[in-house]
């Protein structure tokens, strides 16, 4: 014999009257459904690898990922081009322009799965190079080239290489390194 009342002027408020046991069951169901989506914080590093130049930035000298890349790739030197933080909500797309001249567009879309103790962040990643060619009728004309497009699974707190893209067929390549963390 319970009653649920809804006021269209207050769409986020329900009024429930019933026995204490039934009200508790309803509250338990609401708690299970009404869950705040996870916040995901990404740290993005854009690194330039070079086959010709052996110089490596000081902050990358002791980086364990760069040490591993030295064993796997032909690049002799590594230069940190940019670092950025991106925070987004689960299943929401985030885009950021970054790079020394803001010439790269990074798009991320997380999908958090697994249990609370060991969440996995499935992430769609797209890195594009945006080259401004000029203007036409006051609108910018740009050449957009997709350099890296991938989907990866990251454990919260882990760091990984997303991909490597050769630049203009030369002896240099862009390396995209991402870490992801669920923020409470």
N, C-alpha and C positions, 0 to 999 in steps of 0.2 A: 504494500500500500504506500510505497514511497512516491515522492514527487520530485521532479526536476524542473526548475523554472529557468527560463532564459529571457534576458531583456535585450532586444536588438540595439538599444542605446548603449549597452555595456557588453560588447561581444566577447570579451575575455572573462566574463564572470558567469558562473553557474551557481544556482542555489539548489541544494539537495537536502531533502528531508526524508529520513527513513530510520530504521532501527540502527543502532550503533554498529552491528555486525555488517549490515549491508553498506553503510556509509564507508566503513573501513575497506571493504572489497572494492568499492568504486574508487576510493582514493588510491588503492594499490594499483588498479588498472590505469589510472591517470598518471601515476608516477612512472609506470613502465612505458607509456606512450609519449608523454611530454618530457622528452630528453633534449637538453641543449646540445646542438651539434658541436663536434670537436673543433677546437681552434688548432691550426697547424702553423708552426713557425718554421720557415725554410731559411737556411743560410746558403747563399749561392756564391760560388767562386768561378770566375772566368779566367782561365789561365791560357797563355800563349806558349806553345811548345815550338822549339826551333831546332832543325837539324844542323844548321850552320853555326849559330851563335851558342856557345857553351855556357854563357853567363846565366846564373840562376839567382832570382831575388832571395835576399837573406831570409825572409819569412817563409820561403818554400824549401830552404835547404834541409830542414829536419822534418818536414811534413812526411808522414808515413805513406800517404797516397802517392806523392810525387816520387818517393824512393821506389815504390812498386812500379810506377809508370816508367821509370828509367830502365827497369829490367824488361818491360814489355814493348816499349815503343822505341823508335829510332831517334827521338828528340834528345838533344844533348843539353839544351838550356830551357828554363821555364821562367816565365814572367807573369806576375799577377796583374791582370788588366783591370779587374774590378771585383768588388765584393758587395753584395746587397742582401738585405733581409726582406722577406716577403711573408706576411701573415695573412692567412685566409681561413675561411670556415669550410668544414667538410662539405664536399661536393659543389663548392663554389669556385668558379674560375677566377684566377688573379693574373694580372698582366703588369709587367714593369719594363721600362726602358732603362738600359744600363750599358756600361762600356765606357771607355775613355771619352768618347764623343757622343754618348747616348745613341749609338748606332745599332744596338742589339735589342730585340724585343723578346722577352721571356714570358711564356704563358705556362701556368701550373694549374692543375685541378686535382685535389686530393680526394681519395675515397678511403676512409678509415674503416678497417675491418678487424676481426679478431676480438679477443676479450680485453678487458681493461688492463690486465697485467702484462700482456704481450701484444699490443696493437700493431698492426701492419698498416702502413700508409701506402696504398696503391696510388701512384702519381702519374698523371699524364703530363708530359713535358714537351714543349716546343720552343726551340731557339731559332729566331730568324734574324737575319742581317737586313737592316733598312738603310738603303742608300738613297739620299735625297738627290733627285736629278734636276729639280727646278720647280717652277710654278706655272700653272695655266689657269687663267681667270681667278687669280688669288688663291687657288687651291694647290697644295703641294703635290708634286709628282714624285713618286718613289718607286724604286725597284726593291721588291721584297724577295729574299732568298731563304728558304728553310734550310738551316744547317744541321739541326738535330731534332728528331721527332721520335719520342719513345714513351713507353709505359714501363715503370719500374716499381718494385715493392721495396719499401724501406722500413726497417724497424725504427720506432721512435728513438731518437738519439744517435742513430747510425749515420754514417757519411759514406758516399759512394760516387764513383765517376759515372755520369750519365752517358757521355759519349765524346767522341773526338771527331772534328770536322776539318778536313784540309782546307786551307785558305787559298783560293785562286790557283789550285794545282801546284803550288810552290812547296818550299821546304818548311812551311809553318802550318800549325794546326791549332784550332781552338779546342780546349778541354773544358767541359762543364762538370763541376763538382758540386754536389748537393748534400746537405744534411737536413733532416726533417725531425721535428720534435713536436709532440702534442703538448699544448700549453694548457695548464689548468686554470 
